[in-house]
């Protein structure tokens, strides 16, 4: 208004004095200035979007878990482009799978069935490897798969690529017609690159962390991870977030004689099979770790000593009756053989026996050796003060 009003007054006065020529004298500069201002405004908007994209890129780079990268990416991109709907779609094995769904301001847990890779607007992106903008519903209706909300009008879709290979598609959708500008495709392409790189980095970090937390042979958690988890659980008890904590320590009976008789590889085979049994039996009830050598530990949240004893006895019986298949190393020819093993088990609980992590381990270890090993092995014993 500040710019236009003086021009309008001047144009009116000049037109009164000199006629139509006033339109040329003032009209051309006015329209030229309008175009320049529009270009300046567009460049300012692009710069603002680039800065925001840079901030999102830094935030993605700071995330070390793939789920965090997924969630942050879709939420921040939806906010940046002011859209009601956003979808991250994975492309593999000839199918599209919805990895994240963002609708009306929140992440949605609902499942959408996988569809063939060539279908829908995402399918067009996968087939061509190019980004698209659809300004209104009539532009993309013939590509509809029925997965977009009925009130969707504008759509912007771009490939998520890594090493020049399309691995997914980002779809943004708005209830408004003509909701997207062409320059936003470039911004979205930059963000998709940030996302792909951050996802790869997070996956690598998770593999490194998992490798440092797990035993290379059994793939169970190692002593380091057990120690950290135990201290965390003890602190939760002190903070009132956890009522009880029980620890089961197990040791294979006469394991040295098994190694001496059948060979160390046979001993490793037994450890791997035993780890599979423990994983299967414990499932989501607790955490299983290899404590060292032939010793294993199970950590159980909100388990009383009585419940832990029942579970320990169940494990003891299952292991005693299990047929372990090994290949003997020490014979002239390698041959398969079935052997049986037993385990001695000790149980300790907090806060009943102790309110410190290392004391809980020592108590279970004491129960194992005094109450089980020295009592004849293949037994379950509870720590008692």
Number of C-alpha atoms within 10 A of each C-alpha: 6 6 10 11 10 11 15 14 11 14 19 14 13 17 15 11 10 10 12 12 12 18 16 11 12 16 15 12 12 17 11 11 13 14 12 12 12 12 12 12 12 14 13 12 14 16 12 12 18 18 13 16 20 16 13 19 20 12 16 28 17 13 18 19 17 19 15 14 22 19 17 16 22 24 20 17 20 23 12 14 17 15 22 19 24 28 23 24 22 21 24 13 8 11 17 26 20 20 17 22 21 20 16 11 14 14 16 11 10 9 11 12 10 14 16 14 20 17 17 21 24 30 20 20 24 24 12 11 18 12 22 18 23 20 19 18 18 11 13 16 14 10 15 13 12 9 9 16 13 9 11 16 22 23 28 24 24 26 28 29 18 15 7 8 11 20 17 26 28 24 25 25 27 24 18 17 14 14 19 21 12 10 13 17 17 15 18 25 18 16 22 23 16 21 24 20 17 25 22 15 20 22 16 15 16 15 12 11 12 14 14 14 18 19 19 11 12 19 16 22 22 22 18 16 17 22 15 11 15 20 14 13 21 23 16 14 18 14 10 10 11 14 17 20 24 27 30 29 28 29 25 22 19 13 17 13 11 17 17 12 15 17 18 16 15 23 21 17 17 24 21 15 17 20 20 14 16 20 18 10 15 16 11 9 14 16 19 21 27 26 21 12 11 19 18 24 26 23 23 23 15 18 20 19 23 13 13 24 22 12 15 24 17 14 19 20 14 15 20 15 11 16 15 18 15 21 18 20 17 16 11 7 9 11 11 12 13 10 12 12 19 21 25 26 33 30 30 31 27 22 17 15 17 17 16 16 20 13 14 26 23 15 22 28 25 21 25 29 19 16 23 23 21 12 14 12 20 21 21 26 25 24 20 13 7
